[in-house]
Amino acid sequence: MKRIQERTQSLYWRQLFVTAGMVLLTLCLLGASFFSLSYNYARGQQGEEIASKARVMSQLSLSYLENGRYLDIEDLQDDLDFQRLASFAAIVSDVHFLICDTEGHVLLSTDETLDGKTVTVPPERTARILEHGSASWRDDLGGVYPQKRFSVGVAAVNPVTMEQVGEVVAVSTLASLDSMWQGFIGLFFMTAFVVLMIAFMASSVTAMRQVKPIREMVEATRRYAEGDFDIRMNDYGRNDEVGELAASFNAMAESLQQTERQRREFIANISHELKTPMTTIAGYTDAILDGAIPPENEKQYLRIISGESRRLSRLVRRMLDVSQLQAIDPLRSGAHFDLCESMRRVLISMEKKITDRELDVEANIPEGPILVLGDNDLITQVIYNLLENAAKFAYKGSTLYLGLTLRDGRAHVTVRNCGDTIPAAELPQLFERFHKSDKSRSEDKDGVGLGLYIVKTILEQHKERINVTSESGVTTFSFSLTTK
């Protein structure tokens, strides 16, 4: 039992973790995709803005770049004015400007952290700027900054001579981009946590709803294996596959319970039927062997023993017949036979029994052939059993009726006799194995209680049913067959 619970629990946790994992993976993929798109878009937009500011600064710094290396004392005021202009532009633009010559040496910087330092833009960056006119990158500018920063370099070109006189590098602090990224990370993790908790609870409830019926089915199967067929599954009002499976389990339990009940009844009935002749045989045999029966009476009791032996043989033979009947399909071949001819043969074979009972016969059988679907021998056995049963319990001197009519494309066979009325409560039991009413037990000494059960079994194999009524001493058996 512990092992079964562990298996169901593993199924529960496996489904729970798979669902939660899929939700988490989806969130991660969506978050990564959204961040990548938004970050690249923001970076592109900011890059365009910084590049535009760098171009303006490159125009403003043309004069400085052309004369900066050879600055005279008279131009000192102009140099200070330009520095103030560059610092003001840096404050307004939220970027730092590095004004460099064509070799990448920084001549002027608006970043106070670089004051007193000799700064040179990496040669590969300078080469790209001068070759393409502009370039953007994200690095620490050759170790100048402690962290990577976004930079845009623009070549300064004299509009008259079209000569490159230097370059302007605009370095962003990435404060806005980093704050957006940090805000997005916080929002993403908070949203992911909430969604993951909701998915976890929802998948937990769903997994439990799916595993609980399985646990009940495992328990029910164990109970079935122990022979307890009273347990039933709860479908919890579900119309899905689990509900269908629960309904199938309950149908299986009903079938198993009915089979078990029939098995027990069969064992009880067969034990009863076998016990009587075997007791008689053993009792009289022992009496003869012990000399309790006079020699002149031995032949009489031997006849009784012989009769009981034959009855025991008939019982076993009938049981074998029932077993064989349940294993065949009479409709598989699709053959047809003349039902009228079969009924006439039954009447002829029953002539002696009918005469011994001093009965009259009213036969209503059409002269022409009526072809019906089924097995000729089995249907003949049905008619014979019904007519024999009717003759056995009919009043002496009464009339037996055997008729055949066509109605709604079907052949209806009727067997009727006049005798004791069968109680309505006992009618459904007539076709059970080994069933005998109190009246039949006193009159039917040689019967084994399987005749009508064989009738019902044969007709069920033909997908047909038999009906019986008993009123005012008239008992009627009727069944129908499909015509050609």
N, C-alpha and C positions, 0 to 999 in steps of 0.2 A: 504494500500500500504506500509506503514511504517513497519507493522508487517511482510509482505512478505519479504521486504528487510532485516529485522533483521534475519529472518530465513535463507535466502541465505547467509548472512554474517556469521552467526554462522556456517553454513556448511563449508564455506571457511576457517574460522579460526580453526575449529575443524580438518579439514583435514591437514591444515598447521602445527598445533601443533603436531598432531599424527606423521606426517612424520618427523618433526624436532626431536621429542622425540625419535622416533625409531633410527634415526641416532646417536643422543647423547648417547642413551643407548648402541648402538653397539660400539661406540668409547670407552665408559667407560669399557665395558666388554673386548674388545680387549686390551685396555691399561692395565687393571688390570691383565689380563692373561699374557701379554707380560712382565710386570714388575715382576710378581711373578716368572715366569720361568727364566727370566734373572737374577733377584736378587738371587734366590736360586742357579742358576748355578754359578754366580760370587762368592757367599758366599761359595759354596762347593769348588770351585777352590782355593779361598783364604784360606779356612780352611785347605786344603791339604798342601798348601805352608807353612802356619804358623806351622802346625803340624810337617812338615819335619824340619823346622828350630828349633822347640822346641826339637825334638829328638837329633839333633846335639848338641844343648846346653846342653841337659841332659847328653850326653856322656862326654862333656867337663867339666861338673861340678860334676862328680862322686867323684873326689878326694876332691873337696871343701866340698861336702855334707858329706863325710865320716869323714873329719877332721875339718870341719868348727866350730863345737861347742867347740872344744878343741884346738883352734889355739894358738901356742906358739909364743913368740916374734921372734924366728928364722924364722918362716914361714910367717912373715909379708910381706916380699917382694913378696913371691909367691901369697899371697892374693891380693896385689895391682896389680900384673900382671894379675891375673884372672879377677879382676874388670875391668881393662882396656880392656881386651879381650872381656868381656861380653858387655861393652859399645860400643866397636867397632862393635860387631856382631849386636847389637840392631840398631845402625845407618845404617849399611848396609842392614839389613833386614826390616827396617821401622817398627819394633815392639819393645815392651818393655818386658824384661824377668824378671820374679819373680822366684827366686830360693828359694824353700821352703823345710822344713823338712817333715817327714812323718805325722806330725800333722797339716800341713798347715801354719806354721809360716814362714813368709818371712825372709830369712837370708840375701839375697842380691837382690837389685832391680836396674835396669838400668834407671828407671824413676825418674828423679830428683825431681819431684813433691812429691814423697813419702819419700824424705830424712827426717829423724828425726821422722818419724811416725812408730808406731807399727802396722804392717799390717798382717792380718791372712786370708787366703783363707777360705771361708765358709765351714764348716765341710761336708756338703752334696756333695760339689764339690770335696773335697779331697777324700771322700769315693769312689766316682765314678771313679776318676783317678786311685786310688790304686787298685780298684776292676777290672776295665776293661783295665788298662794300659794307657788309654788316654780318654779324654772327651773334648767336645766343648760346649760353651754356650755363651749367649749374655746377660749381666747384668752389674750392676755398681759395681760388686765384693764386695757386702756387704756394700755399701755406701762409698767405697774408692774413686770412681770416680763420678764426678757430672753427667755424662751421661753414658748411656749403651754402653758397648764396647764388641767387639767380642774377646773371649778368648779361647785358646786351652791349655789344661794341659796334660803333659806327665810324666809318672812315670820314675824315674831314678833307674835303676836296675844294680846291680853289675853283670857283665857277668860271673864272676867265681862262686860266691856263690849264684847268682840269688836272692839276697836279695834286697828288695826295700829300698833304703837309703834316698829317698826324691822325690820331684817332681819339674818340671819346668813348669811354666805357661807363655805362650807367649800371650801378650795383644796387640791387634791391635788398632791403632787409628781410623780405618775405614775411613780414609781420602779419599782413592781412591774409595771405595764403595759408600760413601756418595756423592762424586763429580759426580760419574756416575749416581746416583739416582737423584740428583738435575738437571743434564743435561737432563736426560730422562724426568723428570717432565716438564721442560721448553719446550722441544721439543714436548712433548705430548700435552700440552695445546695450543701451537701455531698451531700445525697441527690440533688439534680438533677444534679450533676456525675457521681456514680457511675452513675445511671440513663442519663445521656446517653452516657457512655463505653461502657456495656454495649450500648445501642441502636446506637451508632456501629459497634462491632465486629460485632454481629449483622447489621446492615444491610450492612456491608462484605462479610461472608462471603456473605450472600444475594445481593447485587448481583453479586459475582464469579461465584457459581454460575450466575446467569442470563446474565451477559454472556459467560462463557467459551464456552458452546455456540454463542452467536451469532458470536463471533469464528471459531470452527471452521467454522461454516456459511459465513461470508463467504469464508474461505480455500478451503473445498471448492467453493464456487460459482466462484471464480476458476479453480481447477484444472479444473472441469468445462468452463468456457469455453475453456480451452486444450486440451481434448480428453483430459484424464487422468481416467478414470472409475474408477480403482482405489482412490481415497481413500474412507474410510467414516467416518461420525460415531460418536462414543462417546456412548451414552445415560446413562452414569454410574449405571446401575441405577435411574433415575428413572422413575416411572409417571405423571408429570404431563404437562402440555402440551408441555414441552420434550422429554421422553422420546418422546412421540408424534411431535413434529416431527423428532427425530433418526431415528426409525424410518422416517418418510416420506422423509427425505432418502436414507437407505440404500436404500429400495425404489426411489426414483427413480434412484439411481446404478446399481443392478442393472439396471433397465430400460434406462437409457441405454447401459450397457456392453454389454448384450445386443444392443440396436439397432445400436450401433457395430460390434460383431462381425459381426452379420448383414450390415450394409452392406459391410464389407470383404470378407466371403465372397462376397457378391453381385457386387461389382465384380470380384473375382478370377475367379469362375465365369463371369460374363458375358464377361469379357475372353478367357477360355480358349475359350468356346463360339463367340465371334465371330471369334477369330483363325484357327481352323481353316478355315472356309469362305472367309473373305476371303483367306487365304494361297493356297488352292487356286485361287480365281477369279483373283487377281492373277498367280499363277505361270503358269497355262495361257494367260491372255490375253497376257501378255508373250511367252510362247513362240511363240504363233501370230503375233503382230505381228513378232517377230524372224525368223520363217521357220524356227525350230528344229523345228517339227512339219511333216511332209510334208502337202501339200494334201489327199491322200486320207484322212488321219487327223484333219483339222481338225473334221469333223462329230462324230466320237466325243468329242473333248475339249470341243467346244461343248456337247454333251449333259451332260458332267460339270459344266461351268460353270453351265449352266441348272439342274441339280439342286441344286448348292450354293447358288445364288441363291434357289431356292424354299425350301431348308432355312433359309437366313438369314431369309427372309420369315416362315416359320412361327415361328422363334424370337422375332422382334420381336412378332408377333401374340400369341403366348402370354404374353409379358411384359406386353403391354397388357391381356390378359385378367386376369392376376393383379392388376394395379393396380386394375382396375375391380371385381374381386371383393372386395377389401379395403375398398371404399368403400360397399358396400351392406349393408342389413339385411333379409335375406329373411324374417324372422319378424315384421316390423312390420305387415304387412297381415293376418296371422293366417289366411291362406288354406290350404285343404286340397286335396289332389289324390290320385288313385288311383295308388298305387305299383305295383300289379300291371300296369297298362296301360303305365306308363313302362318297366318291365323288359321287357315283350314287345316294345316298339318298339326297344329297344336290341338285342335278339337279332336282330330282323329286319334292322336296319342293319348288324349285324356278320356277316351270313350269308356274304358273299363272303370276308372275311378268315378266318373259321373254316374255310370249305371249302378255301381255298388252303393252310391249314396242316394239312389232313386230320385235323381234330379232330372228336370227338363231343361233344355237349352234353347234359348232364343238367340239366333245368330243373325246379325244385320251386316253382312259382308258383301260389298259390290261384286258383281260377276266379272267385270273387267279388271285388268291389272291396275294397281296404283303403285307407282314407283316412288320410293322414299330414299333419302340419303342416310346411310349408316351401314352397320355390320349386320348381315342377315342372321347369323347364328346368335349374336348377342340379343338382338331384338326378339328373336324367337324365344330365347330364354326368359326375357322379361314377360312376354305374354303367357308363357307356360307357368311361371311362378305366380303371376297374378291369378290365373284361372285355377291353378291348384289350390291356392290359398282361399279363393272364393268358394270352391267346392268343399273344402275341408270344414268351413265354418257355416255353410248354408244349412237351413232347416231341411230335413228329409222331405222329399216331395215338392220342394219349392223350385223356382226357375232361375237358372243362371243366364245372364245376358252378356254377350260379347258382340260389340258393334264397332264399325268404322265409318266415319263421315269425313267429308272434305269441307273445310271452312277456312276462308282467308288464305288460300294457298298452302294449307297445312293439313296433314292427315291426323285426325283425332281418334284415338283408340279408347274404348270404354269397357270396363269389366264391372259387373254389378251382381250382387247376390242378396238374398233375403235371410237374415239371421238376427242375432242379438245386436242391439245398437252399441256401437263403441263410444264411450264417453268422449266429449270434445277435448278434454284435457289430455287424453291418451292418444289422440290422433297423431300429433307430431312425433310421438315416440315409436310409432309403428315401424319406422324405417331405421331405427337404431340397431346396432349389432346385439344379438342375443336377447332382444326384448320379446317378452311374452306376457300377455295379459293373464290375469288369474283364470279367465275362462279358457284361454288357449292352453294353459298349462295342464288343465284337467282333461282336455280333449285331444291335444296334439302330443301324443306320447313319443312319436318318432321324430318330431321336428327339432331343429337345432337353433332356431331363431335368427337365421341368416338369409332367408328367402327374400324378404322385402328389402333388406339392406343391399343385397345383390342387385335388386331391381333399381333402387335409387342410384347405386354406383354406376351401373351400365348407362342409365339415362344421363347422369352427370357427365360421363365420358362423351356422350353425344350432344352435350351442351343443352340438354332438355331437363324438364322438371316433371314430377308426378304429383297429382293432387288426389286427395281422398276426402270424402264426406260420408257421414253416417247419421241418418235421421229416420226415426220410426221403423227401425229394423232393416232399412235398406242401406247397404254400404256400397259406395261407388268409387272405383279407382279409374283415373283417366290420365292420359299423357298424349303428347302430339309429336309429330316428326315432320321434317321439311320435305316437301314433295319436289319432284324433278321439274 
